[in-house]
Amino acid sequence: MKKHKYFKIRSREDDPQVIDRKENHYTIYTFETVYKTGKFYRVHPTIDDHEALLMMKHRCDKFAPAVGNGVIVRAEILKQLDAE
């Protein structure tokens, strides 16, 4: 089994429910719960993962979960990080 360099605490989630920001002409923006289609992982970052998390683009590569703790990250991003 391959060791992961970043985000050792992770679990696979397909089509997760996340919090998404929607533009709104009344209050500038609002937040709502949506399903993101695709392969993702729920990660629980440690201090060693901080820089990798900062490099990811918010609401594109990483998302806030609608339910529970952690960060929802696209599977492709973790695959790239594991390859380093």
N, C-alpha and C positions, 0 to 999 in steps of 0.2 A: 504494500500500500504506500502511495506517495505521500510524503510529508508536505504540509502546506507552510509556506514562509509567512504569509499574512492570514489573518482571520482564521485561526485554528478552531474557534468555536463557531460552527456554521451548520445550517440545516437547509436542505433543498426545499424550495417552494415554487410551484408552478402557478402562474396566473394569480399572484398575491393581491390582496386588498391593501391599497396605500392611500395616503392623504395627498391630494393634488390641489394645486393653486389654480383658480379660474379667474380670469380678468372679468371685471364687473364695472359698468359705467356709473353705478351709484356709490359704491364704497371703494373703488379702485380694484380690489380683489377680494375673493372669498376662498375658503377651503372646503373641499368635499371629498368624500370617500369614493374611489374608483378602483376597478380591477385593471391591473397591468397584464397584458398578454405576453407570455413567454416564460423562459426559464430564469429563475432568480434564486438567490440564497438569502436567508436571514442570518446575519452575522452579529456577533456580540463582540465589539472591538475591545482590545486591551490597549494599554499605553503604547505597545510596540506597533500597533496598527494605525496610530493617529495620523502619521504623514500620508500613508496610502489613502486613508479616508479623505483627507484634505485635497488630494489631487483629483478626486472624482467630482464630476459635475452634478450638482444637486438637481433633483427632479429630471435627470437624464440617465445617469449611471447609478445613482443611489436615491432612495426614497424613505420617507418616514412611514412605518407600518400603521395601518388603521387600527389594528388590535395587537396588543402585546408590546414587547420590548425589542430592542435591537435596531438594526438598519437593514433595509431590503436593498440588495446589490445585484445588478445584472450578472448572469452567469459568465458572459463573455469577459467581463472585467476581471473576475476572479481567475479565469483561465489564463489571462495575460499575466496577472501577478504571480500565479503559480509557476509560469514558464520562466520567470526571471531567475 
